Amino acid sequence: MQKPMLGDPSGLTDTMWDMIVNALGALTLSALGGWYMKRRERSFIEAWIRRLIERPPRLFRH
């Protein structure tokens, strides 16, 4: 919900700040993703999933 902010009763300032914060978050995550792809190493998530599958083999039969 939009709220009046900085003397702007329409709430557009609040919406604009929301968009700026969203853009900064997207930029941060895309930079981290690019850095991860450049490293070409295994992800900690991939390693965690492999360990999960290897430990209880009765749950993941081929």
C-alpha positions in Angstrom: 0.0 0.0 0.0 1.3 3.4 -0.9 1.8 5.9 1.9 2.5 9.6 1.9 6.2 10.3 2.1 8.4 13.4 2.1 5.5 15.8 1.5 4.1 13.8 -1.4 0.5 12.8 -0.6 0.1 10.6 -3.7 2.5 7.9 -2.5 4.6 8.0 -5.6 7.8 8.7 -3.6 7.3 5.5 -1.6 6.8 3.5 -4.8 9.9 5.0 -6.3 12.0 4.1 -3.3 10.6 0.5 -3.5 11.7 0.3 -7.1 15.2 1.7 -6.3 15.6 -0.9 -3.6 14.4 -3.7 -5.9 16.8 -2.6 -8.6 19.7 -2.6 -6.1 18.8 -6.1 -5.0 18.6 -7.3 -8.6 22.0 -5.8 -9.3 23.5 -7.4 -6.3 22.2 -10.9 -7.1 23.1 -10.7 -10.7 26.7 -9.6 -9.8 26.9 -12.5 -7.3 25.6 -14.9 -10.0 28.1 -13.6 -12.6 30.9 -14.1 -10.0 29.8 -17.6 -9.3 29.7 -18.5 -13.0 33.1 -17.1 -13.5 34.7 -19.2 -10.7 33.6 -22.5 -12.3 33.6 -24.3 -9.0 31.0 -26.5 -7.5 28.3 -24.8 -5.6 27.9 -25.5 -1.9 24.3 -26.2 -2.7 25.3 -28.8 -5.3 27.7 -30.4 -2.8 24.9 -30.4 -0.1 22.4 -32.1 -2.5 25.0 -34.8 -3.5 25.7 -35.6 0.2 21.9 -35.7 0.9 21.5 -38.3 -1.9 24.5 -40.4 -0.9 23.7 -40.7 2.8 20.3 -42.3 2.7 20.4 -44.4 -0.5 17.1 -46.1 0.3 15.3 -42.8 -0.4 17.0 -42.3 -3.8 17.1 -45.6 -5.7 17.8 -45.5 -9.4 
